[in-house]
């Protein structure tokens, strides 16, 4: 079993692999991502209005395209660059496109290459172990009668789309591969909404801490939330431009009937981005409230210390005078001298505290 890498080790691997790609010829396949032990897997789904056939394919050469049906090729695992290169040659995909498939650091993008269109997007999910939002690199090639989806893991997050294909009377069986592309992107955008819900829950929790009991941990939580918000914006915002290109039919592979569906995704992404912007503003306000709370606490402490210093200042003055052993000072002689002076000092302290309290200085 492969050892699970720590976050620091993963970052080191990413940097080392990025350095290896410097100076190589365009189209050289260098996988930039987390190392994985499992082998890539191929699944195909062929369908039209009358038939549906799903199967696992052992080798790239066993994939067959039929002009009478729509073929959805699901590639699960992009860490094997030799395997990914053979997939690209099988379908005639440009080497630069295949380079984008294995580059997990690439932001969402859209390319129209005539015979096919290429889309890069990020699937977001909540890691229950590390309690953090993670992203998975997803690439989709759209052809006249086929779609090829590339994903990093074997997780079946496109399962709901495959299940919808089993409905013989459903819209997916009646429309072309452009509608299948819409359905795949729609699943990814739905996961964005779930990720935002997790972020919102953390915001509400930290917001209560900021108001009720701010501490150094609260500041750390605010910093982590800001980092997550920036990360989500970097993953989501470019996708709106991608969907906008599909809505404007920058490729002939998107039919007029599918435009309205891509417009719906565009509107959802706009709402998601607006929610992220609102969260960023809220985080800024929470940081200001946190700093004000700290300042108020500091002011309270300084006020108490000032009151204590003010009370003890005249007492120290009296104690200093009587500590000089000068003869003739009132109360310096006699049996009740010490008690009288001490009582006067207590009375003076009590009068000052009463006065400060009356003025509401503490």
JOZI-V258501 format. One record per backbone hydrogen bond with DSSP energy under -1.0 kcal/mol. CO is the residue of the C=O (numbers start at 0). NH is the residue of the N-H. Records with the same first field share a line. If there is no record, write none. Layout:
BEGIN
CO: NH  NH
END
This chain:
BEGIN
5: 9
6: 10
7: 11
8: 12
9: 13
10: 14
11: 15
12: 16
13: 17
14: 18
15: 19
16: 20
20: 23
24: 27
31: 103
40: 75
41: 56
42: 73
43: 54
44: 71
45: 52
46: 69
50: 47
52: 45
54: 43
58: 61
59: 62
65: 68
69: 46
70: 146
71: 44
72: 148
73: 42
74: 150
75: 40
78: 80
79: 83
80: 84
81: 85
82: 86
83: 87
84: 88
85: 89
86: 90
87: 92
93: 97
94: 98
95: 99
96: 100
97: 101
101: 31  103
102: 105
108: 119
110: 117
112: 114
115: 112
116: 141
117: 110
118: 139
119: 108
120: 137
122: 135
124: 133
126: 130  131
131: 126
133: 124
135: 122
137: 120
138: 149
139: 118
140: 147
141: 116
144: 70
145: 142
146: 72
147: 140
148: 74
149: 138
150: 76
154: 156
155: 158
157: 161
158: 162
159: 163
160: 164
162: 165
163: 166
166: 169
170: 174
175: 179
176: 180
177: 181
178: 182
179: 183
180: 184
181: 185
182: 186
183: 187
184: 188
185: 189
186: 190
187: 191
188: 192
189: 193
190: 194
191: 195
192: 196
193: 197
194: 198
195: 199
196: 200
197: 201
198: 202
199: 203
200: 204
201: 205
202: 206
203: 207
204: 208
205: 209
206: 210
207: 211
208: 212
214: 218
215: 219
216: 220
217: 221
218: 222
219: 223
220: 224
221: 225
222: 226
223: 227
224: 228
225: 229
226: 230
227: 231
228: 232
229: 233
230: 234
231: 235
232: 236
235: 238
236: 239
237: 241
238: 242
239: 243
240: 244
241: 245
242: 246
243: 247
244: 249
245: 248
250: 253
257: 261
258: 262
259: 263
260: 264
261: 265
262: 266
263: 267
264: 268
265: 269
266: 270
267: 271
268: 272
269: 273
270: 274
271: 275
272: 276
273: 277
274: 278
275: 279
276: 280
277: 281
278: 282
279: 283
280: 284
281: 285
282: 286
283: 287
284: 288
285: 289
286: 290
287: 291
288: 292
289: 293
290: 294
291: 295
292: 296
293: 297
294: 298
295: 299
296: 300
297: 301
298: 302
299: 303
300: 304
301: 305
302: 306
303: 307
304: 308
305: 309
306: 310
307: 311
308: 312
311: 315
312: 316
313: 317
314: 318
315: 319
316: 320
317: 321
320: 323
328: 331
335: 339
336: 340
337: 341
338: 342
339: 343
340: 344
341: 345
342: 346
343: 347
344: 348
345: 349
346: 350
347: 351
348: 352
349: 353
350: 354
351: 355
352: 356
353: 357
354: 358
355: 360
END
